[in-house]
């Protein structure tokens, strides 16, 4: 199922918006909010445009497409989407590297510590890198979170 709204997108508050949120945020029907994320059940988490308060979970019917918007807001949406794409591409490349490691070692179970040790040995064996370049590469592996 395709998402109706994207993270960072400005949307309009409809009359289906929960009344307690309208009162709590001091906003009204027709005001804009920002889509923060989508929840596991397909509802959207939205925030005030000034992001001064937490987010609330609302249904598709509670928000509507905002057709206006300033150039800077649209550019911000593009920037956020490009960052998500960059992160997803990095995740895919890292996962492919992990699978290649598993193929080379003949393992069906991934072990993060063995993988980091293997990467460290691979860096050390590279003859075209200086000691400092090797040290920086290994330090980056150590700093990397699982």
N, C-alpha and C positions, 0 to 999 in steps of 0.2 A: 504494500500500500504506500503510495507516494505521500510525502509530507505536504500538507497544505501551506505551511509557513516554515520559514527557515530561521535558525538561530540568528539573533541580531536584527531581525526584520521588525520594522514598526508596523503595528496593527491597530485597528480601531476597536474601542470598547463598544460592545453592542448591548441591547437591553436584556440579553441573556447572561450578562456578566454577574457574578455573585454579588448581591447587594451589600453583604458585610465587607467585601473588599472595596467596593465603591466608597463606603462610609469610612473605612479604615484609612484608605489612601487619599481620601478627599478628592476623588475624580468623578467624572460623569460620563454618561453615554456619549460617544463621539470623540472622547479624548483618545490619545494614543498611548500605547504601552509597547514594551520591547519583548519579543520572544526570547527567552533565556535558554530554553532547551525543551526537549520533548520527554515526557515521562514514559515509563514502561507500558502504560495502558493506552497510549495515544493522545493523552491530554497534553496541553502545552503549559510550561512554566513561564510566567510572564512577570516582568518588573516594570516599575515606573520608569519613564524615560530618563529621569535624573538619577536613577539607580540608588535612591536614598533609603529604600526599604527592601526587605527580602522579596523573594519571588513567591507567587501563588500558582497553584495548578488550576487550569480552567479548560473547559471543553472547546471543541472547534466552534460551536455555536456562540460562544461568549466573545469571540473576536472575529473581525472581518478584515479583508484586504485593505490596506492603506495605499491609495493610488497617488497620493501626493508625496511630498518629501523633498528635502533639500539635497542638492548635489553631494554635500559632504556626508550625509547619512547613507546615500546610495554607495558612495565610495567606501565608507566604513563597512558596509555589508559585504562588498566585494573583497576587501582586505581580510575580513574574518573568514570568508569562505575559502579564500586562497590559502590562509594559514591552516585551516582544517584539512585541505587537500594535501598540503605539504606534510602535515603530521601523519596523515593516512599513508602517503607514499613512503615515508620513513619507516612506518610500522611494517608495511608490506616488505620492504627491502630487508629489514632486520629479521623478519620472520622467515624469509627465503634463505638468509644466511644461516639461521638456526636449523632449518630443514637440511641444508647442504652439509652442515656439521654432523647432523644425525645420520645422513646417508653415508658420509665418509667414515664415521665411527661404527656404523652398523647398529645403531641404537634406535629403539622405538620409543624411548622415553627421553625427554629433554631434561638435562641437568644444567642449570645456570652456572654453577661453580666450575664444572668441567668445561663448559663453553668459554667462559672467561679465561681459564687457564690455557685452553687451546688457542684462543685469540692472542694471548700474551706470547705464547711460543711462536706463533705465526709472525708477530711483529718482530720478535728478537731475531728470527731467521732471515728477515728481509735485509739483504746486504746493502741495498741502495739508500738506507736511512742512516742518518747520523745517530750517535748515542742520545743526543738531546731530543731529536725527533721521535726516537723509540720511547724515551722516557715520557714524553708528552702523550704519545699514543696510549701507553700503558696506564698512565695517570687518568686519562679520559675513560678507560675501561673500568678502572677502580671507582671513579666517581659516578659512573652510570648506574642508575637505579634499575633493578631487575627487569 
